[in-house]
Amino acid sequence: MTNTIPEALQRIIDARHHDPFEVLGRHVNGDVCRIRVFMPLAEKVMLQENRQELLRNDGTDFFELEIPADQVSERYLLEWQDKYGHTHQSYDPYCFPPQLPEFDIHLFSEGKHRHAYRFFGSHPHQADGIGGILFAVWAPNATRVSIVGTFNQWDGRAHPMRSRGGSGVWELFIPGLEVGALYKFEIRAQEGHISLRTDPYGNQFQCRPETAAIVVHESEYVWRDEGWMQSRATINWQQQPMSVYEIHLGSWRRDQQGEFLNYREIAHQLCNHVKRIGFTHIELLPITEHPLDGSWGYQTTGYFAPTSRFGTPDDFRYFVDHLHRNGIGVLLDWVPAHFPRDRHALAQFDGSALYEHQDPRKGEHRDWGTLIFNFGRNEVRNFLISSAIYWLEEFHIDGLRVDAVASMLYLDYSREPGDWVPNQYGGRENLEAVDFLRELNSVTHDLHPGTLMIAEESTAWPQVSRPTWLGGLGFSMKWNMGWMHDTLSYMSQDPIYRHYHHDLLTFGLLYAFTENFVLPFSHDEVVHGKGSMLDKMPGDEWQKFANLRLLYTYMYTYPGKKLLFMGCEFAQGREWSDDDALDWSQQEHPYHQGITTLLTDLNQLYKALPALHQIEFEYPGFDWIDCHDSSQSILSYLRKDRDGRELLVVLNFTPVPREDYRIGVNHAGIYREIMNSDSEFYGGSNMGNGPPLASEETSWMGRDQSINLTLPPLGAIILQKEF
């Protein structure tokens, strides 16, 4: 063989050829077939079907053979020896035609492929009856992309991929490769820089700090939650109780050695706990793969992979399935607002600002040190919407809580003047993000009826939870951050000063029904020096617990779905730390037990009484009895169901018992106290209204009838008219 190396071959040697199929594989010219392979690990290569040896091109790792075309199969098997004398057999990847359908690539380029994860990434695949793994990645500005892994000693020269033209898609089918292989993409940028990247569509990754993707099998998990899924698709969730237990899997519980539990172990322990207290749903802080434990999952690098910290994708399927079979919904925090700068992941993926904006005024979150997705790019929107569908479809997730929506909606979010770029009309609204969110919500609701899309949105953006066809963003619900901030600000006041801040409790009803609200006491309120929920309450130990019982009763009787972070159910004393498990031993103390018992009873009442859950998003479900008694820091109101049945709620936010406190009622009759947060069963002083109370024909608060109550200190009571 000649020592002169053609330019095309030299580019293969240098790993800079954009189209390796032009050089490698099977090329027929008339009756003659030339087979050329490039195998840096091989010492000797043979065509297995006729035992003809391929000749090495001197000084290179090219092996070539010219043979009559009718003497070699289109898909030929190679036998080769490595330098250790070991013999291997494999089909030549470069004798296979393109495997990805043009239609899939077209839909992806248009931003309309709802299941892009089914062909991007790595997937077991059959080509002409030959098994292997099909890889695909989007990297339009790369000059060369290779698959590297344990199977080729991470050598980027061994498996360069096929470019699918202007789509920016690269693919390669590697026959004989099996599930379990570790891999990354080696990408050569236009300026020549080479980087190793994990698979944006990878379904499983090594456990941190390692970052390689893992080829996984197509799941054969047998779901047993058919009843749950059928009910979810038909039920009117707006009129159903929804009490959510928010959880960070890594710090909920640990094993005896302080290590993480497996998804399957957590499923049983968590299910028992949640059922006992009566929550209807759990919400997971992001379990999408992420490199840093301390980010709690909010700096995602694997948008299609449950984190390997707790097991495999099928382990997570079991987790969801077990909870569903026990009547518990599963929500997942999902983060499309931003992604981390880790150089192994999405940032500058193909050497250019691919997933993010090039301009830092549009592409960087200053506060978080992260990058912002380019929502105006079809392929980026497709990536994110496919991720959302992936979790709903592949793992039966019941809904996504979309993180940091406010940061997506405003171009000047947390930016100084001059540090942001106005939209085409000169405004501050991120029109591309708005379009993305509307499309996201429309698609997920259309494909998976009954699933929930919940916005963490803290501004006054209108119609967040209203249909897109009415001009809204299309979310199912929105976190009521205003209510949360006002309520915690009020409760942190010494009771002697609360009458000055009475409006913090009443103002929220001016907008309570403008959105479908969730009332959140989330992880954000018990971390970063904010203290635990118990810490926020003023007074001595008894008063702290009484205030907390009052707060939770107020929450459960206020319009809106409920959310509590783990540890709140037993009033953990210290603020949350992701490094340690919750202080479960505190449950043994009477005051902490009282909080758990109270929440258990509140959940039971909330689910049992339609007046507390049937009309949470509309004015007819609520009516003030008296919102003006600021001097005594007392609130009283009605909750109603669709049949007109009422519950009376009276809240005393001072440690002063109020005897002979009269409130007006709508109907004559006997009223019975069905809940008292000051009960001795909860650790209270047991002051309240024991015997049923008969209404009197004494006009009060604009009503013809009234009842005379005893209000416990720092206590809440719920009364029901006997029918």
N, C-alpha and C positions, 0 to 999 in steps of 0.2 A: 504494500500500500504506500502511497506517496506521503511525504512529510508535509506537503502543502495543505493547509487547512482552509477550506473555503470560509468566507465571512459568515455565512449562515450557521455553519457548524461552530465557528468560534463564538458566536453569540450564545449558542447553547452551552458551551463550555464555561463562558463567563456568566451564565445565568442572567442574560439580558434579552433573550428572544421573546417577543410578544406572542409568537404563534409557533409553538414547538411542533405542532402537527404538520407544519410545512416541511420540516426536516426529518422528523422521527416517524416510525411506523412503517406501514406497507404502502409502497408507491408503485403503481403498474404503468409501464410504458410499452404499449404493444403487447407482445407475448412475454415480456420480461418483468419480473417483480423484484424490486429492490427493498430489502428489509434493513432498516437502520435503527439501532437502539443505542441509548447512552446510559451506561450503567457504572457509575463511579465505584460501586462496591464489588464489581465482578472481576474475576481473573479470566474466566472462560465462559463463553455463551454458546448454546447449541439450540437449533430448531428441533424441538422434541419430536415432532411427528415424522420426520425423516432422518433424524440424527445428523443433520448437516451443521457443521460448526460455522458460526459467524466469525469473520476475521476482524481482529482489532486494527483500528486505524492507528498507525505508529504514533506513540507519544500522547495518545488520547484515551479516553474511556468510551469511544465510539466502537461499536461492533457492527459489521455490515455483511450482507449476503445477497448475491444476485442469483435468482432461481427462476425457472420457467413458472409463469403465473399459475398454470394449472396444477402445479405440484405443491402449492402452499394454500392453506385455508385462510379465509378472510380474518378469522379470529384464531391466532396461532399461539401455541404454548411454548414458552422458552424454558430451557433448563440451564442453570448457571451455577458456577462455583465461586465462592468467595475466597479471600486470601488464606483462610484457615482450612480450606479444602472441603468445606461443607457444601452440599448440593441443595439447590433450591429450584422450585418450579413456579412459574407465574405466567399468566397471560400478559401480553404487552398492552399497557393502557392506551398506547398510541395507535392501535389498530381498530379502535372502536369509533364509530361516528358520534356526533353530538347526541346527548341524551335528554337534554331539557327541551320540552316543546316550545316552539316559537310563541305560541299563544300565551303560555305562562309568563314568558319574558316580556311580552307586549303588555299584558295586564299590569305587571309589576312596574314597568316604565311609566304607565299611565297612572299609577298610584291606586289601582282598583283591584289588586289581587288580595283577597281577604285571607288567604291561607298560604302566604309566601313561605311560611316556615316549613311547608311540606316539601319544598324542593331546595330551598337554601339550607346551608349547613351541611351536615353529613347524614346520609340515609342508606341503610341496606338496600341494594338494588340488583335487579337481574337484567343483564343485557345479552340478548341472543342466548338465553339459557345459562349464562355464566354469572355466578354470584360475586358480589363485591360491594364496595361502598362508593356512592356517588357524592361528590363534593361540589358545592357551588357557593360563590361569594360575589358581592357587589363591590367593585373597586375600579370605577371608571377612569381614574387618573393614574393608575398604576401602569408601568411599562412591562411588568412581569409579575405573576403571582404563582407561587408554588405551594404545594402541600408538603409539610414536613412533620415528622413524628418519629416515634420509636421504631417504626417499620423501615425507615430509611436513614436512621442515625441523624435525623434533623438536618439533612443535607438538602439545601434549596435547589441544587442542580438536578436532583433525582426525579422529581415529579412536578415539572412546570405545567400550568393549567392552560386550557383552551379559552381564548377570548371569544365572546359571542358578539363581537362587533361593537356598534355604537351604544348598545344597551349598558355597557360597563360590567356585564356579568361574565364571570370566569367559572368554568366547570372542568371537572376531571373525574372519570370513572376509574377506580383502581380495582381491578379484578382480584379476587382472592383475599382481599383485606377483610378483617373480621371485626365484629363488635368488641369493644373494649380498648381499641387502639387509641393512643394519645396523639393529638395532632394540633398544629397551629397553621396559620397562613404566613408564609414569608413573602413580603411585598416589596418590590423595588419601585421607588417613586421616580417621577420624571427627572428629578435632579440627580438620581443615582443612589440616594440613600436607601438602605435596606432595613426593614424592621420586621419583627416577629409579632403577630397579632393573634389573639384568640378569636374564635368564631363568633361573630355577632348573633348568629342564629343557633349557636350551640345549645344542646339540650341537657348537657351535664358537663361539669368541670371538675378538675382536681380540687381537693380541699386546699384553702389558702395555707401557706403563701404561694403554692404552685398555681399556675394559671392555664395549663393546657386544657383543651376541650377533650371530651371522651366520646367516641362513637358509641351510641346506644342502640339497642334493638328497638324495633317498632313494638310498642307496648302491647302485651297480651293480657294486661290486667283485666280481670272480670269484675265489672262494677255490679254492686247489689243495691244501688240507691234509686231504683226505677220509680218507686212510689214518691220519693222526695222530688225527683226531677219532674214528674208529671204534674204534681201538685203545684210546684213552683211556677210552671208555665201558665197556669190558669187562675191562680189565686189573686185577689185584689190586695196587693201588699200594703197599699196606702191605708187600708182599714184594719190591718193586722198589727198586733203588738210587735215591737222590735226593740229589744234590749240587748245591746252589744257589749261583749267583753273583749277589750283590746289587749293584745298580748304580744310580747317580744319573746319568741321561742327560746332564744339563747339564755335568758335570765329568768324565765318563769320557774323552772326547776332544773337542777343538775343531778348527776348521779353521785354516788358516795365519794368518788374521787374528784368531784368538781368538774367533770367533763359534760359535754352536751349529751342529751338524750336523743335517741332515734325518733323519727317521725312516728313510727308505729307505737313506741313506748309512750310518747307524749299524747297520742290520740286517745288512749284508754284513760290515762290519768286526767287529762284535760276534760274529756267528755264527762267523766264522773263529777268533776268539780263544777263544771258549768251547769250540768243538769241539776245538781243539788241546790245551787243558788237560784236557778231559774232563768238564766239568760237564754235568749232565743238564737243569738248569733255570736260567733267570735269574729274578730278582725285581727289579722296578722300584720304586724309591722313587716316591711318588705322581706320576703324570702327569695326574691329574685337574686341570683348570684351576685356577690359583692366581695371585694378583696379585703375590706377593713371591718373588723367586728364593731369598732366604735362608731361606724357610720349608721348602725342599726338597719342597714339595708337600703338607705336612702341615696347611696352613691352606687348605682347599679352598673354592673358590667355584663351581666348575662340576662337579657330580657326574655329569654325563652328557657330558662333553667332554674328549677328549685335549687337553693344552695345545698351543696354537698356536706355542709356542716352537720346536717341531721339525717343524711341518708340519700337514697337514690330517688329518681322521679317516681318509680312505682311505690316506694315507701310513702311518698307524699300523696300519691293517689289513694293509698290505703287510709291515710290520715283523714282526707276529705270524706271518703266513703264511709268510714266509721262514724264520723260526726253526723253525716246525713242520715245514716240508718238509725241514729238516736235522736233525730228531730232537731238537729242544730245546724244552722246555716254557717257558711264560711265566706268571709269577705277578705280581700287582700289589698293592702296598700300597694299602689302602682305609681311609678315615678316617670312621667313623660316630660317633666318640665326641664330637666337638666341631667347631665351625666358627668362622671369624674374625668380628670385629665390623665389617668393612668395610661402610660404609653403602650401597654399591651392590649388596650381595648379600643374604644371608638374614636378617641381624640386623634385628629389628623390621620385618619385610618389608612388612606392610600397615599399619604404624603401631602394631602390637601385638606382643606376644611370641607369634609364630605358630609358628615352628619350635623356639624355645627355651622355657624356663620363665620366667615373670614374676618369680618369687621368686629373687633372686640366690643364695640358699643352695642352690638346686637347679639354677640355670641358668647359673652361671658357673664356669669353671676359673680359680681364682686364679693358679696357677702359670704358665699359658700365656696368660692374657689373652683367652681364647676363651669361647664360649658352648656350652652343652650341649643337645643335642637333647631334645625332650620325647617320650620313647619311649612315653608313655601315650596319645598322640594318634594315632588311626587314620591320618590323612593323612600324618603325619610318618613313621610306620613304613612306610607304602606308598611314600613318596618314597625312603627308604633301600633298601628291599628291591628296588624297581624299578631303582635305580641298580646294585645288585649284579648283578641279572639282566642289565642292559644290557651290562655289561662281559663277562660270560660268554657272552652270546648274540651280541651285535653284533660283538665283537672276538675271539671264540674264546679268551678268557683261560682259562687252565687252573686258576686258583685265586686266591683273595684272601687276603692276609695282613691281618687285621683289627687295626688299630693301637689301642693303649691300652685294651685290654679291661678291665684292672683298674680304670681310672678309671670305667668304665661300671657295674661290678658293685657298687661301694660308694658309698653316699650320703655317707660321711664321708671320701672319698678326698682326701688332702692338705688336710684341713680341721681347724681348731681346734674344741674343744668349744663348742657353742652356735652354730656356723656351718654347721650342716646340719640337715635335717629328717628325723626317723626315718620308716620306712615304717609302714603301717597296723597292724603288729604291734609297733611300737616298736623294730624292728631297724635295722641299718645297711645291709642288703642292698637294692639297687635292684631291686625286683621287676619293675618295668615294663621295665627294660633286660634282665633275665634272660629275660622272655617274648619280648622282641624278638629276642634272640640265638638263642633256640631256634627261633623262627619263621623267621628268616633262614637258619639252617643247614638246617632241614628243607626249606624251599622250594628253595633252590639245589641241594641234593643230589637232590631229587625231579625237578626240571626238567632238570638237567644232570649225570647220573651220571658219576662219574669226576673231577669237578672237586673241588678241595680248598679247604677253609676253615681257615685257620691263625690261631690266636690269639696275639697278643703279650700274655701274661698273666703277671704276676710274683708272684702271691700263691699261697696254698695253697687257693684255691677248688677244691672237689672236682669231679672228673668233667668237666673242661672238654672233653676230647676223647672223651667217651663218649656213646652215643646218647641222644637226648631221651627215648625210651621207657624208658630205664633211669634217668631222672632227671638225665642229663647235659646239658651245653649244646649238644652236637651238633657241635662242631668236629671236623675231621679230625685236626688236630695242634695242638700248643701249643709255643711256644718254651720251652726249658729255661733260664730265666734264672738259676735257682739254680746249675745246673752251670756256666754261663758265669762268674758272679761268683766262685764258689769256685775254679774252675780258674785264672782270671786272677789272683786274689789269691795263690794258691799259686805260680804261675809268676813273679810279680813279686818273690818272696822270694829273697834271696841263697841259693844252694844249701846254704851251711853251716847255715842256719837252717830249711831245709825240713822236717827231721825233726820239728820242733815243730808242723808244720801238716799232717801226713800225713792227718788226718781230712778235710781239705778235698777230697781226691781220693777218699776211700772213702765219705763220707757219701751222695753222690749215688746210689749203688746201692741205698740203702734205699727210694728212691721212683722209681727209673728206669723202672719198668714200671707205675706208677700212671696214666700218661698216654701218649699217642703223642707223643713228644718230637722236636723239632728242636733241634739243637745250634747256637746262633747266635754267630758272631763278626761282629756287624753294624756298620753305620755308627755307631751310638751309642757304640761302644767306641773309636773312633778320631777323636774330635772333642771340642771344648769343653775343651781342655787335658788330655785323657786320653792324648795321644800316640798314635803309631802302634803297631801290634802289635809291631813291632821295638823301639820305645822301651820297651815294658813289660818286656822281657826284661833281666835283670841281667847284669853281667859285661862283659868286653871285646868287641871286634867278633866274634871267633870264637865266644865263648860266647853272645852274643846270637843269632846265626844258628843255632847248635846247639840252643839252647833253643827257638827258633821251629820248627825241624824236628821236634824232640821233641814239641812241643805239637800240631802238625798231625797227626803220626802217632797220637798219643793220641786226638785227636778222631775220626779216621777209623776207629779200631778200637773206639771206645766206642759203645754202643747208641744209636741215634737218627739221623735224617736230618741232613745237614750243610748249613751255610750260612756263606759267607765273603763279606765285603764287597770290592768292587773295590779293587785295590792290594795286598790281602793275598797275592795269587797271586805277587807278585814282591817282597814285603816292602818296600813303599814306606817310605822313611826318615822322612818328615815326616807329621804327622797330616793327615787329609783336610781340604781346603778346597773349598767349593762354587764358589769364584770362579775356580779354575784347573783345567786338565786334570791327570790323573795324571802323575807323573814317569816317563814311559815310558823315558827314557834310562837309568834305573837298571837296566833289564833287561840292559844290556850288561856289567855288572859280575859277576864269577864267583859271588860269594856270593848275589847276587840271582837269578842264573840257576839256582843250586842249589835255591833255594826253588821256583821254577817247575817245575823238573824233578821235584822231590820230589812236588809236588802233582799233577803229571801222572801220575806212577806210582801215587800213592795213589788217584787217581780210577779208574785202570785196574784196580787190584787190587779196589777197592770194588765196581766193576761186575762184575768177572769171577768173584769168589769169593762164592758164596751165603752162606757163613758170616759175611760182613761186612754183608750187607744183608737176608737172608731173614727173620730173626727179630730185629727191632730193638725190638719193643714188648712182648716177652714174656720171662719168666724163662728158659725153656729155651735161649735164644740166648746166654746169658752164664754163666760160672762162674769164680769166683776160683780161681787156683792159690795165690797168697799175697797177702793185703792187709795183712799185719802187719809187714812189714820196714821200719818207719819209721826205724830207726837208720841204714839205708843208703839210704833214700829210693828204694826199688824197689817197683814193682808188677808183678804177673804175673797174667794171666787168660786164659781161653779164650773164643773166639767160635765158635758152632756153627751149622750149617745143619740143615734138617729131616731129612736123611739121616744125621745123626750125625757128619759130617765136622767136624774141629776145626782151628782156627788157634790157635797159642800166641803171646801178646803179652807181651813183657817190656820194661819201661821203667825206665831209670836216670836219675833226676833230679839227679844230682850230676856234677861234672866229673871224678870219680875212676873210672878204668876198673875193672871188676870181673872178674877172672879166676877161673876155677874156681867160678863161681856155679851152684849146683845147684838145679834145680827138678824137682818131681814131674810125671809125665805119666801119662795114663790108659792108654796102649797101648804095648806094645813095638813097636819098629820103628826106621826111619831117619827122622830129622828134618832138613829142609833149610831154611836161612835164605832167605826169599824177599823180605825187605825189611829194610834197615838204614838208618836215617836218618843214620848217620855215614859213609855211603859217600862215597868221593872224588867220585863223580858229582854229589853234592849239596853239595860243599864241606866234607865232614867229614874226619876223620883216618883213615878206612878201617879202623877196628878192628872186628873181628867174628868170625863163625864161617864160614870159607870152606868147608871140606869138610863134607859131610853128617855128622850126628851120630847114632851108634847109641845107643839107650837101654840103660840098665844095670838089672840086677835089684837095684837099691839102693832100698829103701823111703825115700820122702822126701815130706814135706808130706801125709802120709796117703795116698800113692799107692804102688803096688808097684814102679813103674818110675820112672826119673829120667834126666835128661841134664845134662851139665856144660857150661856156657856161658861165653863171654867177652862181657861187656856193655860196649859202648863208652861213653865219657864223654858225658853229656848226650845219650844216644842211646836209640833204640827199635828193637827187632828183632821181626820177625814170622816164625814158623817154621811149617812145614807138614809133616805126616807123609806120607812117600811111600807110595803104595799100589801 
